[in-house]
Amino acid sequence: MTASALDAGLVATPRGDGPFPGVVLLSEAWGLDPEVERLATLLAEAGFLTAAPDLVSGRGATGAAIEAVRGDGGVYSQVLETADWLASQACKLASSV
């Protein structure tokens, strides 16, 4: 398993050849932090390709929360783009919550 920071946030990859089920991991209001990295690592160790988009940088927690509540703007688009990226990696999204 590896965890690496990408333009879209954090990606944690399981060991092996895959294909793997994919999970979009959303952070709490303060963004990507060690806890998000820990959870992404745990999901990868369980066999899930995990992508956590950076929804806070450049917006701040308040701006990200407002966009998320409205359901428009960059936050919503960024989550969908992350899901699309996972699908492009030959992932089957495990669930939508």
FENGI-V862572 format. One line per field, one symbol per residue. ss: DSSP state (2 for helix, 1 for strand, 0 for the rest). psi: psi as a letter, one per 30 degrees, with the letter a starting at -180 (. if undefined). A space follows every 50 residues. Layout:
BEGIN
ss: ???
psi: ???
END
This chain:
BEGIN
ss: 01111100111110000000111100000000022222222222200111 11100000022222222222002222222222222222000110000
psi: kkkkklegbkkkkllafalllkkjjklafgakleeeeeeeeeeeffgkjk kjkjfekfeleeeeeeeeefgaaeeeeeeeeeeeeeefghkjkelj.
END
